[in-house]
């Protein structure tokens, strides 16, 4: 089968596919050219950059048989439409869990100890030792919205650091960890740090003005889930008004051109959607993609 790897994949994973007899192309086709080229392939592998919408799916039929998202979220793929057209959609939900959880924790530390402003001002020749009085992570309450694989990985790390962990997830009844499951409003009200590990909700933002009002005064928000889960204007307002002390954000509406007011906000620690961008995660993702496709085409 001919497989297009359009957003990158580990060399080891691609070699496994080639060894299994498949033809693999990793020459990226730009989004505006994809519709005219997709019919050349039996499968496409994407991450978050390439969008596989209805027009792409229609153009790929009847040759296109599978779409694989190297990662967790599939909001860049019209999943329901693809499956209605007989195109299989797959992802790799487990491979990057630890990497995303570690980035969420890194943002927590960056905010607690003013790492970003301290780094920038020192590079400008300033010694602002007295300005950057931080706080300890230990003893604080971490609230997690979405206690799936990534949420549980983060919970383990937080518990090891001496944090209390509470969580809300409408699809989870229990977890084998020292985590207290609570209603969403209770998690919002009690969390010193609130970390999101949830999909985009077609009904709208998961966190908007009302949710920020419900949060504990001075709390921190961590978003390493998906762009579109948070109303970014409401987040900026909560930061400006002092409702939130800070936010760590890896995902944005309008990627790769995020809102400048959010990226440049002095109370925000930002990264360019790199939750799964570790060598270890990408190696696991590549192996899982190869396994999924080989099994599918068999």
Secondary structure, DSSP 8 states (H G I E B T S, - for coil): -EEEE-S---HHHHHHHHHTT-EEE-----HHHHHHHGGG-SEEEE-SSS-B-HHHHHHHTTT--EEEESSS--TTB-HHHHHHTT-EEEE-TTTTHHHHHHHHHHHHHHHHTTHHHHHHHHHTT---GGG-----STT-EEEEE--SHHHHHHHHHHHHTT-EEEEE-TT-S--SSSEEE--HHHHHHH-SEEEE-----TTS-SB-HHHHHHS-TTEEEEE-S-TTSB-HHHHHHHHHTTSEEEEEES--TTTTS--HHHHT-TTEEE-SS-TT-SHHHHHHHHHHHHHHHHHHH-
